[in-house]
């Protein structure tokens, strides 16, 4: 293999990493904007956010195409192959984060006129800030190849789960207090669930970074695993 | 390349396909059992279903490890590479289906003692049967490499979305009628949403089969795309 080909492969790996970083930036922005649209009942921002998700989908296709092309053309081995596989996996998680955030923006349009939702939406806003930080930190750990930072994100996911549990109970209480609260509370319930799911995808990305750096899958059970399996009926249930 | 290596690679591809089929069978069973546990308030079945998801997770790891090993060792090109990439993508969708079904089983435990949930759960059961059929058909289309059948599954997803919309409204009505219905209705709302998401994953698999057979991504917009973006507040919102 000539020096030229090696350099070119490195360029492709760099291009892949840049696309992941750009995709991650978009996903962070869609989450922040969707939550802001929900809190301010800003229909115009919600609409822009819904449309912005397209760019994330486009980037996922581009990353996947480049990754498959690289495998076919370069036939990478070991760490190089892991880089390419990791890019496919991370872009798939970022695409789902975009979808979940977009769904929050759609709910912002749906509950537009209901002012009773304001207080309840504050909890969603707090959750969203934590999720944004998780997403930012895990993307930084990808750029810096910092496994310890990725593991911090992985361990901190329980914080989001705890907030989700608390918001879930708060929203149930609103619904029971006044039936007029039921519709918007239901939408906020799904919004909170979406942010909890976004946290899970950040955790997935942390696991991929672990695999990328060590070559082994992370076998340790997730911190929150089954924490809510046998809880009373008014507790939320985790997805994993 | 010797005859021996070609045969062995074919064997690996067959092993991959068999593991996908097995994983798909498990995912179907977890969905059916979780819904039955919900309908019959069968806590013992719910517990078995929650534990059965582990086998799906194990199979996903095995498929991914074999797929990466095959890429590294065999350096497949074109259609062969697509087979391996498709296996990774399909196993990832099946793993999510297992998680979503497991979450329904957890809710079956949570709403165990609430008899008011019986009628509402019938709609969930109908949805689950449709989702099971979608999953079965898309797995058959994978085994038979039948793109037309995969496209049928893809187009039929709107049926599940319509059922979800109907159940969503029904459950909101229950909640408004009697505050004692709120807790179980919320759990059933998430169960219905999970089945709708399972349908989306069957649709993803259909798209992967299209890519596998044609070498091109399916660019056509999904049938349900944005159908509920601007609907009134008591309508559910799609995730995509």
Boltz contact constraints between the chains, C-beta under 6 A:
constraints:
  - contact:
      token1: [A, 72]
      token2: [B, 77]
      max_distance: 6.0
  - contact:
      token1: [A, 72]
      token2: [B, 81]
      max_distance: 6.0
  - contact:
      token1: [A, 75]
      token2: [B, 75]
      max_distance: 6.0
  - contact:
      token1: [A, 77]
      token2: [B, 72]
      max_distance: 6.0
  - contact:
      token1: [A, 81]
      token2: [B, 72]
      max_distance: 6.0
  - contact:
      token1: [A, 99]
      token2: [B, 239]
      max_distance: 6.0
  - contact:
      token1: [A, 99]
      token2: [B, 240]
      max_distance: 6.0
  - contact:
      token1: [A, 103]
      token2: [B, 237]
      max_distance: 6.0
  - contact:
      token1: [A, 103]
      token2: [B, 239]
      max_distance: 6.0
  - contact:
      token1: [A, 106]
      token2: [B, 229]
      max_distance: 6.0
  - contact:
      token1: [A, 106]
      token2: [B, 237]
      max_distance: 6.0
  - contact:
      token1: [A, 107]
      token2: [B, 237]
      max_distance: 6.0
  - contact:
      token1: [A, 110]
      token2: [B, 233]
      max_distance: 6.0
  - contact:
      token1: [A, 111]
      token2: [B, 233]
      max_distance: 6.0
  - contact:
      token1: [A, 175]
      token2: [B, 182]
      max_distance: 6.0
  - contact:
      token1: [A, 176]
      token2: [B, 179]
      max_distance: 6.0
  - contact:
      token1: [A, 176]
      token2: [B, 182]
      max_distance: 6.0
  - contact:
      token1: [A, 179]
      token2: [B, 176]
      max_distance: 6.0
  - contact:
      token1: [A, 182]
      token2: [B, 175]
      max_distance: 6.0
  - contact:
      token1: [A, 182]
      token2: [B, 176]
      max_distance: 6.0
  - contact:
      token1: [A, 183]
      token2: [B, 233]
      max_distance: 6.0
  - contact:
      token1: [A, 183]
      token2: [B, 234]
      max_distance: 6.0
  - contact:
      token1: [A, 229]
      token2: [B, 106]
      max_distance: 6.0
  - contact:
      token1: [A, 233]
      token2: [B, 110]
      max_distance: 6.0
  - contact:
      token1: [A, 233]
      token2: [B, 111]
      max_distance: 6.0
  - contact:
      token1: [A, 233]
      token2: [B, 183]
      max_distance: 6.0
  - contact:
      token1: [A, 234]
      token2: [B, 183]
      max_distance: 6.0
  - contact:
      token1: [A, 237]
      token2: [B, 103]
      max_distance: 6.0
  - contact:
      token1: [A, 237]
      token2: [B, 106]
      max_distance: 6.0
  - contact:
      token1: [A, 237]
      token2: [B, 107]
      max_distance: 6.0
  - contact:
      token1: [A, 239]
      token2: [B, 99]
      max_distance: 6.0
  - contact:
      token1: [A, 239]
      token2: [B, 103]
      max_distance: 6.0
  - contact:
      token1: [A, 240]
      token2: [B, 99]
      max_distance: 6.0
